[in-house]
Amino acid sequence: MAGTNGKQKTVRDMILSLALIGLAAGFIYLLVPHDDHAPDIQRVDYRVELLTARRAASYQVAAPEGLPSTWKATSVRFQGENGDRWHLGYQTPDGQYVQIEQSTQKPADFIDDASQGASATKTTEKIGERTWTHYTGGRYDALVLDGTTGSTTVVAGTASFTELTKMATALEMS
């Protein structure tokens, strides 16, 4: 009989240990914060970089004018040593991403990089006085400005073509 009582104690101790571990895990779970919302991306002021790029670049640098305040500028850079590369990134009102990219690099390589692998379609769109070609199939969809010499302008991102068109419409080149 002594053997049976020992087995019962062992099983009981094991169940108590598992219960204690479960309570401790539950308590720790309650202490750890759980926030499923995306972090708030900070708005950046790109005016200084834009002025610098417009002075230094060998082409007319594009930046939007008149976008609603619900469009948030999130990133900016000008790399004079890298084909006079201009980048301005935005978060759209619905949380998607749109970027303006310009460079004097070889157009095919630059477009592939800026659109992250998109390919030209047969669709073109007249936006204002400018004609843009649609690119799809990469990580980003893109609009590529046609008919420019010396530089390439790409509006790309995770946003819809409607949002990309809004950005392209707002672009001022100077």
BELKANOR-V135466 format. One record per backbone hydrogen bond with DSSP energy under -0.5 kcal/mol. CO is the residue of the C=O (numbers start at 1). NH is the residue of the N-H. E is the energy in kcal/mol with one decimal. If there is no record, write none. Layout:
BEGIN
CO&NH&E ; CO&NH&E
END
This chain:
BEGIN
1&5&-1.9 ; 2&6&-1.5 ; 3&7&-1.6 ; 4&8&-2.1 ; 5&9&-2.0 ; 6&10&-2.1 ; 7&11&-2.4 ; 8&12&-2.5 ; 9&13&-2.9 ; 10&14&-2.1 ; 11&15&-2.4 ; 12&16&-2.4 ; 13&17&-2.4 ; 14&18&-2.4 ; 15&19&-2.2 ; 16&20&-2.3 ; 17&21&-2.5 ; 18&22&-2.5 ; 19&23&-2.4 ; 20&24&-2.2 ; 21&25&-2.6 ; 22&26&-2.3 ; 23&27&-2.3 ; 24&28&-2.3 ; 25&29&-2.4 ; 26&30&-1.9 ; 27&31&-1.4 ; 28&32&-1.6 ; 33&35&-0.5 ; 34&36&-0.5 ; 39&41&-0.6 ; 44&46&-0.7 ; 46&50&-2.5 ; 47&51&-2.4 ; 48&52&-2.4 ; 49&53&-2.8 ; 50&54&-2.6 ; 51&55&-1.7 ; 52&56&-2.3 ; 53&57&-3.1 ; 59&61&-0.6 ; 61&174&-1.8 ; 63&172&-2.7 ; 68&71&-2.0 ; 70&72&-0.5 ; 71&73&-0.6 ; 72&91&-2.8 ; 73&44&-2.7 ; 75&89&-3.0 ; 77&87&-2.4 ; 78&80&-0.6 ; 79&82&-1.0 ; 79&85&-2.1 ; 80&84&-0.8 ; 83&104&-2.9 ; 85&79&-2.8 ; 86&102&-2.2 ; 87&77&-2.1 ; 88&100&-2.7 ; 89&74&-2.7 ; 89&75&-1.3 ; 90&92&-0.5 ; 90&98&-2.4 ; 91&72&-2.5 ; 92&95&-2.2 ; 96&92&-2.7 ; 97&158&-1.0 ; 97&159&-1.5 ; 98&90&-3.2 ; 99&101&-0.5 ; 99&156&-2.2 ; 100&88&-1.9 ; 101&154&-3.0 ; 102&86&-2.5 ; 103&152&-2.4 ; 106&110&-2.6 ; 107&111&-3.1 ; 108&112&-2.0 ; 109&113&-2.2 ; 110&114&-3.2 ; 111&115&-2.5 ; 112&116&-0.5 ; 112&117&-2.4 ; 113&116&-0.5 ; 115&140&-1.7 ; 116&139&-2.1 ; 119&136&-2.3 ; 123&134&-2.7 ; 125&127&-0.7 ; 125&132&-2.8 ; 126&128&-0.6 ; 127&130&-2.0 ; 130&127&-3.0 ; 131&146&-3.0 ; 132&125&-2.8 ; 133&144&-2.3 ; 134&121&-2.5 ; 135&142&-2.4 ; 136&119&-3.4 ; 140&138&-0.7 ; 141&157&-2.0 ; 142&135&-2.6 ; 143&155&-2.8 ; 144&133&-2.7 ; 152&103&-1.4 ; 153&145&-2.3 ; 154&101&-3.0 ; 154&156&-0.6 ; 155&143&-2.8 ; 156&99&-3.4 ; 157&141&-2.0 ; 160&164&-2.5 ; 161&165&-2.4 ; 162&166&-1.8 ; 163&167&-2.0 ; 164&168&-2.6 ; 165&169&-2.6 ; 166&170&-1.5 ; 167&171&-0.8 ; 168&171&-0.7 ; 170&65&-2.4 ; 172&63&-1.7 ; 172&174&-0.5
END
